[in-house]
Amino acid sequence: MITINGFLFREIPAYCGVCPGFLAGNNDKVGFCVLFEKRKPRYNNIPKRCNALFTKGFAIGGDLVITKNI
């Protein structure tokens, strides 16, 4: 179990719609990814960058923070 930017993850999400960092209404097909600030379809497979982030996060464990490089 890890937290990324305050969102609790118990396992790697199978698709964007079940990710705790994904915001959408009940009947919305498109939502907003809070972790990467992008609009995404709800039933998209998770992107490679998310999969890599979750894999590394679960290997390290604990609390993680994603920052924006300016």
PDB file of N, CA, C and O in Angstrom:
ATOM      1  N   MET A   1       0.847  -1.165   0.000  1.00  0.00           N
ATOM      2  CA  MET A   1       0.000   0.000   0.000  1.00  0.00           C
ATOM      3  C   MET A   1       0.899   1.236   0.000  1.00  0.00           C
ATOM      4  O   MET A   1       1.815   1.354   0.814  1.00  0.00           O
ATOM      5  N   ILE A   2       0.619   2.155  -0.929  1.00  0.00           N
ATOM      6  CA  ILE A   2       1.385   3.388  -1.020  1.00  0.00           C
ATOM      7  C   ILE A   2       0.438   4.572  -1.157  1.00  0.00           C
ATOM      8  O   ILE A   2      -0.743   4.403  -1.461  1.00  0.00           O
ATOM      9  N   THR A   3       0.965   5.769  -0.932  1.00  0.00           N
ATOM     10  CA  THR A   3       0.225   6.984  -1.230  1.00  0.00           C
ATOM     11  C   THR A   3       1.036   7.806  -2.219  1.00  0.00           C
ATOM     12  O   THR A   3       2.250   7.952  -2.075  1.00  0.00           O
ATOM     13  N   ILE A   4       0.357   8.335  -3.215  1.00  0.00           N
ATOM     14  CA  ILE A   4       0.979   9.209  -4.193  1.00  0.00           C
ATOM     15  C   ILE A   4       0.184  10.500  -4.197  1.00  0.00           C
ATOM     16  O   ILE A   4      -1.005  10.503  -4.516  1.00  0.00           O
ATOM     17  N   ASN A   5       0.835  11.593  -3.844  1.00  0.00           N
ATOM     18  CA  ASN A   5       0.195  12.908  -3.748  1.00  0.00           C
ATOM     19  C   ASN A   5      -1.076  12.861  -2.894  1.00  0.00           C
ATOM     20  O   ASN A   5      -2.050  13.553  -3.192  1.00  0.00           O
ATOM     21  N   GLY A   6      -1.068  12.060  -1.848  1.00  0.00           N
ATOM     22  CA  GLY A   6      -2.190  11.985  -0.926  1.00  0.00           C
ATOM     23  C   GLY A   6      -3.267  10.974  -1.298  1.00  0.00           C
ATOM     24  O   GLY A   6      -4.208  10.787  -0.527  1.00  0.00           O
ATOM     25  N   PHE A   7      -3.167  10.319  -2.441  1.00  0.00           N
ATOM     26  CA  PHE A   7      -4.136   9.304  -2.859  1.00  0.00           C
ATOM     27  C   PHE A   7      -3.620   7.923  -2.480  1.00  0.00           C
ATOM     28  O   PHE A   7      -2.475   7.585  -2.782  1.00  0.00           O
ATOM     29  N   LEU A   8      -4.447   7.129  -1.827  1.00  0.00           N
ATOM     30  CA  LEU A   8      -4.077   5.800  -1.355  1.00  0.00           C
ATOM     31  C   LEU A   8      -4.254   4.771  -2.468  1.00  0.00           C
ATOM     32  O   LEU A   8      -5.318   4.693  -3.083  1.00  0.00           O
ATOM     33  N   PHE A   9      -3.216   3.987  -2.724  1.00  0.00           N
ATOM     34  CA  PHE A   9      -3.233   2.930  -3.733  1.00  0.00           C
ATOM     35  C   PHE A   9      -2.960   1.601  -3.040  1.00  0.00           C
ATOM     36  O   PHE A   9      -1.931   1.433  -2.385  1.00  0.00           O
ATOM     37  N   ARG A  10      -3.881   0.667  -3.189  1.00  0.00           N
ATOM     38  CA  ARG A  10      -3.702  -0.672  -2.625  1.00  0.00           C
ATOM     39  C   ARG A  10      -3.113  -1.634  -3.654  1.00  0.00           C
ATOM     40  O   ARG A  10      -2.484  -2.631  -3.299  1.00  0.00           O
ATOM     41  N   GLU A  11      -3.327  -1.320  -4.943  1.00  0.00           N
ATOM     42  CA  GLU A  11      -2.789  -2.140  -6.038  1.00  0.00           C
ATOM     43  C   GLU A  11      -2.674  -1.267  -7.278  1.00  0.00           C
ATOM     44  O   GLU A  11      -3.175  -0.143  -7.308  1.00  0.00           O
ATOM     45  N   ILE A  12      -2.013  -1.791  -8.291  1.00  0.00           N
ATOM     46  CA  ILE A  12      -1.887  -1.060  -9.559  1.00  0.00           C
ATOM     47  C   ILE A  12      -3.240  -1.088 -10.263  1.00  0.00           C
ATOM     48  O   ILE A  12      -3.793  -2.165 -10.483  1.00  0.00           O
ATOM     49  N   PRO A  13      -3.785   0.082 -10.623  1.00  0.00           N
ATOM     50  CA  PRO A  13      -5.092   0.123 -11.286  1.00  0.00           C
ATOM     51  C   PRO A  13      -5.061  -0.560 -12.651  1.00  0.00           C
ATOM     52  O   PRO A  13      -4.052  -0.496 -13.354  1.00  0.00           O
ATOM     53  N   ALA A  14      -6.151  -1.206 -13.025  1.00  0.00           N
ATOM     54  CA  ALA A  14      -6.246  -1.884 -14.318  1.00  0.00           C
ATOM     55  C   ALA A  14      -6.546  -0.905 -15.451  1.00  0.00           C
ATOM     56  O   ALA A  14      -6.105  -1.110 -16.581  1.00  0.00           O
ATOM     57  N   TYR A  15      -7.297   0.162 -15.150  1.00  0.00           N
ATOM     58  CA  TYR A  15      -7.602   1.185 -16.140  1.00  0.00           C
ATOM     59  C   TYR A  15      -7.819   2.509 -15.406  1.00  0.00           C
ATOM     60  O   TYR A  15      -7.953   2.532 -14.182  1.00  0.00           O
ATOM     61  N   CYS A  16      -7.852   3.598 -16.152  1.00  0.00           N
ATOM     62  CA  CYS A  16      -7.879   4.936 -15.559  1.00  0.00           C
ATOM     63  C   CYS A  16      -9.077   5.162 -14.634  1.00  0.00           C
ATOM     64  O   CYS A  16      -8.949   5.848 -13.619  1.00  0.00           O
ATOM     65  N   GLY A  17     -10.229   4.599 -14.968  1.00  0.00           N
ATOM     66  CA  GLY A  17     -11.447   4.831 -14.202  1.00  0.00           C
ATOM     67  C   GLY A  17     -11.410   4.315 -12.776  1.00  0.00           C
ATOM     68  O   GLY A  17     -12.170   4.811 -11.945  1.00  0.00           O
ATOM     69  N   VAL A  18     -10.571   3.352 -12.451  1.00  0.00           N
ATOM     70  CA  VAL A  18     -10.499   2.825 -11.087  1.00  0.00           C
ATOM     71  C   VAL A  18      -9.336   3.419 -10.297  1.00  0.00           C
ATOM     72  O   VAL A  18      -9.130   3.060  -9.137  1.00  0.00           O
ATOM     73  N   CYS A  19      -8.588   4.306 -10.900  1.00  0.00           N
ATOM     74  CA  CYS A  19      -7.473   4.965 -10.213  1.00  0.00           C
ATOM     75  C   CYS A  19      -8.023   6.010  -9.241  1.00  0.00           C
ATOM     76  O   CYS A  19      -8.899   6.787  -9.622  1.00  0.00           O
ATOM     77  N   PRO A  20      -7.538   6.053  -7.997  1.00  0.00           N
ATOM     78  CA  PRO A  20      -8.019   7.050  -7.044  1.00  0.00           C
ATOM     79  C   PRO A  20      -7.728   8.496  -7.472  1.00  0.00           C
ATOM     80  O   PRO A  20      -8.383   9.423  -6.994  1.00  0.00           O
ATOM     81  N   GLY A  21      -6.764   8.692  -8.355  1.00  0.00           N
ATOM     82  CA  GLY A  21      -6.435  10.031  -8.829  1.00  0.00           C
ATOM     83  C   GLY A  21      -7.231  10.455 -10.043  1.00  0.00           C
ATOM     84  O   GLY A  21      -6.888  11.451 -10.681  1.00  0.00           O
ATOM     85  N   PHE A  22      -8.282   9.729 -10.382  1.00  0.00           N
ATOM     86  CA  PHE A  22      -9.107  10.019 -11.554  1.00  0.00           C
ATOM     87  C   PHE A  22     -10.449  10.557 -11.097  1.00  0.00           C
ATOM     88  O   PHE A  22     -11.140   9.913 -10.308  1.00  0.00           O
ATOM     89  N   LEU A  23     -10.824  11.727 -11.584  1.00  0.00           N
ATOM     90  CA  LEU A  23     -12.085  12.350 -11.199  1.00  0.00           C
ATOM     91  C   LEU A  23     -13.051  12.329 -12.376  1.00  0.00           C
ATOM     92  O   LEU A  23     -12.714  12.774 -13.473  1.00  0.00           O
ATOM     93  N   ALA A  24     -14.247  11.812 -12.143  1.00  0.00           N
ATOM     94  CA  ALA A  24     -15.296  11.788 -13.169  1.00  0.00           C
ATOM     95  C   ALA A  24     -16.638  11.679 -12.471  1.00  0.00           C
ATOM     96  O   ALA A  24     -16.727  11.202 -11.340  1.00  0.00           O
ATOM     97  N   GLY A  25     -17.678  12.124 -13.154  1.00  0.00           N
ATOM     98  CA  GLY A  25     -19.028  11.979 -12.636  1.00  0.00           C
ATOM     99  C   GLY A  25     -19.527  10.560 -12.842  1.00  0.00           C
ATOM    100  O   GLY A  25     -18.802   9.713 -13.365  1.00  0.00           O
ATOM    101  N   ASN A  26     -20.762  10.296 -12.434  1.00  0.00           N
ATOM    102  CA  ASN A  26     -21.319   8.949 -12.544  1.00  0.00           C
ATOM    103  C   ASN A  26     -21.452   8.473 -13.984  1.00  0.00           C
ATOM    104  O   ASN A  26     -21.151   7.315 -14.278  1.00  0.00           O
ATOM    105  N   ASN A  27     -21.896   9.340 -14.888  1.00  0.00           N
ATOM    106  CA  ASN A  27     -22.152   8.925 -16.267  1.00  0.00           C
ATOM    107  C   ASN A  27     -21.152   9.513 -17.250  1.00  0.00           C
ATOM    108  O   ASN A  27     -21.361   9.422 -18.459  1.00  0.00           O
ATOM    109  N   ASP A  28     -20.087  10.104 -16.772  1.00  0.00           N
ATOM    110  CA  ASP A  28     -19.096  10.713 -17.654  1.00  0.00           C
ATOM    111  C   ASP A  28     -18.186   9.651 -18.252  1.00  0.00           C
ATOM    112  O   ASP A  28     -17.701   8.770 -17.542  1.00  0.00           O
ATOM    113  N   LYS A  29     -17.953   9.734 -19.570  1.00  0.00           N
ATOM    114  CA  LYS A  29     -17.026   8.815 -20.226  1.00  0.00           C
ATOM    115  C   LYS A  29     -15.610   9.370 -20.209  1.00  0.00           C
ATOM    116  O   LYS A  29     -14.643   8.630 -20.392  1.00  0.00           O
ATOM    117  N   VAL A  30     -15.492  10.673 -19.989  1.00  0.00           N
ATOM    118  CA  VAL A  30     -14.181  11.327 -19.931  1.00  0.00           C
ATOM    119  C   VAL A  30     -14.049  11.979 -18.568  1.00  0.00           C
ATOM    120  O   VAL A  30     -14.992  12.595 -18.070  1.00  0.00           O
ATOM    121  N   GLY A  31     -12.880  11.842 -17.972  1.00  0.00           N
ATOM    122  CA  GLY A  31     -12.634  12.428 -16.673  1.00  0.00           C
ATOM    123  C   GLY A  31     -11.309  13.172 -16.663  1.00  0.00           C
ATOM    124  O   GLY A  31     -10.752  13.483 -17.716  1.00  0.00           O
ATOM    125  N   PHE A  32     -10.809  13.455 -15.469  1.00  0.00           N
ATOM    126  CA  PHE A  32      -9.594  14.234 -15.312  1.00  0.00           C
ATOM    127  C   PHE A  32      -8.616  13.488 -14.410  1.00  0.00           C
ATOM    128  O   PHE A  32      -8.960  13.099 -13.294  1.00  0.00           O
ATOM    129  N   CYS A  33      -7.389  13.293 -14.906  1.00  0.00           N
ATOM    130  CA  CYS A  33      -6.332  12.668 -14.116  1.00  0.00           C
ATOM    131  C   CYS A  33      -5.668  13.752 -13.280  1.00  0.00           C
ATOM    132  O   CYS A  33      -5.015  14.646 -13.819  1.00  0.00           O
ATOM    133  N   VAL A  34      -5.832  13.674 -11.980  1.00  0.00           N
ATOM    134  CA  VAL A  34      -5.274  14.678 -11.079  1.00  0.00           C
ATOM    135  C   VAL A  34      -3.754  14.544 -10.985  1.00  0.00           C
ATOM    136  O   VAL A  34      -3.062  15.544 -10.795  1.00  0.00           O
ATOM    137  N   LEU A  35      -3.230  13.341 -11.114  1.00  0.00           N
ATOM    138  CA  LEU A  35      -1.795  13.123 -10.972  1.00  0.00           C
ATOM    139  C   LEU A  35      -0.989  13.797 -12.076  1.00  0.00           C
ATOM    140  O   LEU A  35       0.090  14.333 -11.822  1.00  0.00           O
ATOM    141  N   PHE A  36      -1.514  13.771 -13.310  1.00  0.00           N
ATOM    142  CA  PHE A  36      -0.775  14.328 -14.444  1.00  0.00           C
ATOM    143  C   PHE A  36      -1.494  15.486 -15.131  1.00  0.00           C
ATOM    144  O   PHE A  36      -1.041  15.961 -16.172  1.00  0.00           O
ATOM    145  N   GLU A  37      -2.613  15.946 -14.557  1.00  0.00           N
ATOM    146  CA  GLU A  37      -3.372  17.093 -15.055  1.00  0.00           C
ATOM    147  C   GLU A  37      -3.744  16.940 -16.529  1.00  0.00           C
ATOM    148  O   GLU A  37      -3.432  17.804 -17.347  1.00  0.00           O
ATOM    149  N   LYS A  38      -4.415  15.829 -16.861  1.00  0.00           N
ATOM    150  CA  LYS A  38      -4.833  15.553 -18.239  1.00  0.00           C
ATOM    151  C   LYS A  38      -6.246  14.999 -18.246  1.00  0.00           C
ATOM    152  O   LYS A  38      -6.651  14.289 -17.325  1.00  0.00           O
ATOM    153  N   ARG A  39      -6.998  15.330 -19.295  1.00  0.00           N
ATOM    154  CA  ARG A  39      -8.309  14.709 -19.506  1.00  0.00           C
ATOM    155  C   ARG A  39      -8.092  13.354 -20.155  1.00  0.00           C
ATOM    156  O   ARG A  39      -7.318  13.233 -21.104  1.00  0.00           O
ATOM    157  N   LYS A  40      -8.772  12.336 -19.649  1.00  0.00           N
ATOM    158  CA  LYS A  40      -8.581  10.966 -20.125  1.00  0.00           C
ATOM    159  C   LYS A  40      -9.939  10.270 -20.219  1.00  0.00           C
ATOM    160  O   LYS A  40     -10.832  10.550 -19.420  1.00  0.00           O
ATOM    161  N   PRO A  41     -10.100   9.365 -21.187  1.00  0.00           N
ATOM    162  CA  PRO A  41     -11.290   8.507 -21.186  1.00  0.00           C
ATOM    163  C   PRO A  41     -11.257   7.559 -19.989  1.00  0.00           C
ATOM    164  O   PRO A  41     -10.190   7.089 -19.594  1.00  0.00           O
ATOM    165  N   ARG A  42     -12.407   7.284 -19.422  1.00  0.00           N
ATOM    166  CA  ARG A  42     -12.502   6.481 -18.203  1.00  0.00           C
ATOM    167  C   ARG A  42     -11.961   5.064 -18.386  1.00  0.00           C
ATOM    168  O   ARG A  42     -11.303   4.537 -17.490  1.00  0.00           O
ATOM    169  N   TYR A  43     -12.231   4.440 -19.538  1.00  0.00           N
ATOM    170  CA  TYR A  43     -11.865   3.036 -19.718  1.00  0.00           C
ATOM    171  C   TYR A  43     -10.564   2.844 -20.484  1.00  0.00           C
ATOM    172  O   TYR A  43     -10.336   1.769 -21.039  1.00  0.00           O
ATOM    173  N   ASN A  44      -9.711   3.853 -20.528  1.00  0.00           N
ATOM    174  CA  ASN A  44      -8.380   3.717 -21.126  1.00  0.00           C
ATOM    175  C   ASN A  44      -7.518   2.809 -20.259  1.00  0.00           C
ATOM    176  O   ASN A  44      -7.645   2.808 -19.034  1.00  0.00           O
ATOM    177  N   ASN A  45      -6.649   2.043 -20.891  1.00  0.00           N
ATOM    178  CA  ASN A  45      -5.622   1.332 -20.131  1.00  0.00           C
ATOM    179  C   ASN A  45      -4.687   2.372 -19.530  1.00  0.00           C
ATOM    180  O   ASN A  45      -4.519   3.454 -20.092  1.00  0.00           O
ATOM    181  N   ILE A  46      -4.079   2.055 -18.396  1.00  0.00           N
ATOM    182  CA  ILE A  46      -3.198   3.038 -17.796  1.00  0.00           C
ATOM    183  C   ILE A  46      -1.971   3.244 -18.676  1.00  0.00           C
ATOM    184  O   ILE A  46      -1.437   2.281 -19.227  1.00  0.00           O
ATOM    185  N   PRO A  47      -1.515   4.500 -18.815  1.00  0.00           N
ATOM    186  CA  PRO A  47      -0.351   4.787 -19.659  1.00  0.00           C
ATOM    187  C   PRO A  47       0.918   4.136 -19.104  1.00  0.00           C
ATOM    188  O   PRO A  47       0.974   3.761 -17.933  1.00  0.00           O
ATOM    189  N   LYS A  48       1.928   4.009 -19.956  1.00  0.00           N
ATOM    190  CA  LYS A  48       3.197   3.403 -19.539  1.00  0.00           C
ATOM    191  C   LYS A  48       3.841   4.180 -18.398  1.00  0.00           C
ATOM    192  O   LYS A  48       4.430   3.585 -17.495  1.00  0.00           O
ATOM    193  N   ARG A  49       3.733   5.517 -18.433  1.00  0.00           N
ATOM    194  CA  ARG A  49       4.349   6.309 -17.358  1.00  0.00           C
ATOM    195  C   ARG A  49       3.686   6.029 -16.014  1.00  0.00           C
ATOM    196  O   ARG A  49       4.361   5.992 -14.985  1.00  0.00           O
ATOM    197  N   CYS A  50       2.357   5.831 -16.017  1.00  0.00           N
ATOM    198  CA  CYS A  50       1.654   5.497 -14.779  1.00  0.00           C
ATOM    199  C   CYS A  50       2.045   4.103 -14.295  1.00  0.00           C
ATOM    200  O   CYS A  50       2.287   3.899 -13.105  1.00  0.00           O
ATOM    201  N   ASN A  51       2.106   3.154 -15.210  1.00  0.00           N
ATOM    202  CA  ASN A  51       2.491   1.793 -14.843  1.00  0.00           C
ATOM    203  C   ASN A  51       3.891   1.775 -14.252  1.00  0.00           C
ATOM    204  O   ASN A  51       4.135   1.100 -13.252  1.00  0.00           O
ATOM    205  N   ALA A  52       4.820   2.520 -14.870  1.00  0.00           N
ATOM    206  CA  ALA A  52       6.188   2.593 -14.340  1.00  0.00           C
ATOM    207  C   ALA A  52       6.195   3.253 -12.960  1.00  0.00           C
ATOM    208  O   ALA A  52       6.910   2.808 -12.063  1.00  0.00           O
ATOM    209  N   LEU A  53       5.407   4.305 -12.790  1.00  0.00           N
ATOM    210  CA  LEU A  53       5.321   4.997 -11.506  1.00  0.00           C
ATOM    211  C   LEU A  53       4.788   4.068 -10.417  1.00  0.00           C
ATOM    212  O   LEU A  53       5.344   4.008  -9.321  1.00  0.00           O
ATOM    213  N   PHE A  54       3.707   3.342 -10.721  1.00  0.00           N
ATOM    214  CA  PHE A  54       3.124   2.437  -9.735  1.00  0.00           C
ATOM    215  C   PHE A  54       4.066   1.284  -9.411  1.00  0.00           C
ATOM    216  O   PHE A  54       4.192   0.896  -8.250  1.00  0.00           O
ATOM    217  N   THR A  55       4.721   0.738 -10.417  1.00  0.00           N
ATOM    218  CA  THR A  55       5.645  -0.374 -10.195  1.00  0.00           C
ATOM    219  C   THR A  55       6.791   0.059  -9.287  1.00  0.00           C
ATOM    220  O   THR A  55       7.129  -0.644  -8.334  1.00  0.00           O
ATOM    221  N   LYS A  56       7.387   1.209  -9.577  1.00  0.00           N
ATOM    222  CA  LYS A  56       8.473   1.718  -8.733  1.00  0.00           C
ATOM    223  C   LYS A  56       7.964   2.085  -7.346  1.00  0.00           C
ATOM    224  O   LYS A  56       8.636   1.834  -6.345  1.00  0.00           O
ATOM    225  N   GLY A  57       6.779   2.677  -7.290  1.00  0.00           N
ATOM    226  CA  GLY A  57       6.204   3.064  -6.002  1.00  0.00           C
ATOM    227  C   GLY A  57       5.967   1.890  -5.084  1.00  0.00           C
ATOM    228  O   GLY A  57       6.271   1.958  -3.893  1.00  0.00           O
ATOM    229  N   PHE A  58       5.422   0.804  -5.630  1.00  0.00           N
ATOM    230  CA  PHE A  58       5.185  -0.377  -4.802  1.00  0.00           C
ATOM    231  C   PHE A  58       6.494  -1.066  -4.425  1.00  0.00           C
ATOM    232  O   PHE A  58       6.564  -1.718  -3.383  1.00  0.00           O
ATOM    233  N   ALA A  59       7.526  -0.936  -5.246  1.00  0.00           N
ATOM    234  CA  ALA A  59       8.827  -1.507  -4.900  1.00  0.00           C
ATOM    235  C   ALA A  59       9.466  -0.722  -3.745  1.00  0.00           C
ATOM    236  O   ALA A  59      10.085  -1.309  -2.858  1.00  0.00           O
ATOM    237  N   ILE A  60       9.311   0.603  -3.765  1.00  0.00           N
ATOM    238  CA  ILE A  60       9.885   1.464  -2.720  1.00  0.00           C
ATOM    239  C   ILE A  60       9.003   1.467  -1.483  1.00  0.00           C
ATOM    240  O   ILE A  60       9.491   1.303  -0.365  1.00  0.00           O
ATOM    241  N   GLY A  61       7.685   1.657  -1.688  1.00  0.00           N
ATOM    242  CA  GLY A  61       6.730   1.736  -0.589  1.00  0.00           C
ATOM    243  C   GLY A  61       6.710   3.108   0.035  1.00  0.00           C
ATOM    244  O   GLY A  61       7.580   3.936  -0.236  1.00  0.00           O
ATOM    245  N   GLY A  62       5.718   3.353   0.870  1.00  0.00           N
ATOM    246  CA  GLY A  62       5.622   4.617   1.605  1.00  0.00           C
ATOM    247  C   GLY A  62       4.853   5.686   0.863  1.00  0.00           C
ATOM    248  O   GLY A  62       3.978   5.401   0.045  1.00  0.00           O
ATOM    249  N   ASP A  63       5.207   6.951   1.175  1.00  0.00           N
ATOM    250  CA  ASP A  63       4.538   8.112   0.600  1.00  0.00           C
ATOM    251  C   ASP A  63       5.386   8.696  -0.521  1.00  0.00           C
ATOM    252  O   ASP A  63       6.577   8.949  -0.339  1.00  0.00           O
ATOM    253  N   LEU A  64       4.772   8.909  -1.678  1.00  0.00           N
ATOM    254  CA  LEU A  64       5.474   9.472  -2.823  1.00  0.00           C
ATOM    255  C   LEU A  64       4.793  10.772  -3.229  1.00  0.00           C
ATOM    256  O   LEU A  64       3.596  10.956  -3.011  1.00  0.00           O
ATOM    257  N   VAL A  65       5.577  11.671  -3.823  1.00  0.00           N
ATOM    258  CA  VAL A  65       5.056  12.945  -4.295  1.00  0.00           C
ATOM    259  C   VAL A  65       5.528  13.153  -5.722  1.00  0.00           C
ATOM    260  O   VAL A  65       6.722  13.048  -6.005  1.00  0.00           O
ATOM    261  N   ILE A  66       4.596  13.449  -6.628  1.00  0.00           N
ATOM    262  CA  ILE A  66       4.945  13.789  -8.005  1.00  0.00           C
ATOM    263  C   ILE A  66       5.082  15.305  -8.064  1.00  0.00           C
ATOM    264  O   ILE A  66       4.178  16.032  -7.650  1.00  0.00           O
ATOM    265  N   THR A  67       6.194  15.773  -8.569  1.00  0.00           N
ATOM    266  CA  THR A  67       6.407  17.213  -8.704  1.00  0.00           C
ATOM    267  C   THR A  67       6.516  17.576 -10.171  1.00  0.00           C
ATOM    268  O   THR A  67       6.830  16.734 -11.013  1.00  0.00           O
ATOM    269  N   LYS A  68       6.255  18.835 -10.464  1.00  0.00           N
ATOM    270  CA  LYS A  68       6.335  19.319 -11.844  1.00  0.00           C
ATOM    271  C   LYS A  68       7.664  19.994 -12.028  1.00  0.00           C
ATOM    272  O   LYS A  68       8.037  20.871 -11.250  1.00  0.00           O
ATOM    273  N   ASN A  69       8.393  19.585 -13.071  1.00  0.00           N
ATOM    274  CA  ASN A  69       9.687  20.167 -13.372  1.00  0.00           C
ATOM    275  C   ASN A  69       9.473  21.386 -14.262  1.00  0.00           C
ATOM    276  O   ASN A  69       8.977  21.264 -15.383  1.00  0.00           O
ATOM    277  N   ILE A  70       9.844  22.548 -13.765  1.00  0.00           N
ATOM    278  CA  ILE A  70       9.629  23.798 -14.511  1.00  0.00           C
ATOM    279  C   ILE A  70      10.934  24.254 -15.124  1.00  0.00           C
ATOM    280  O   ILE A  70      10.975  25.286 -15.794  1.00  0.00           O
TER     281      ILE A  70
END
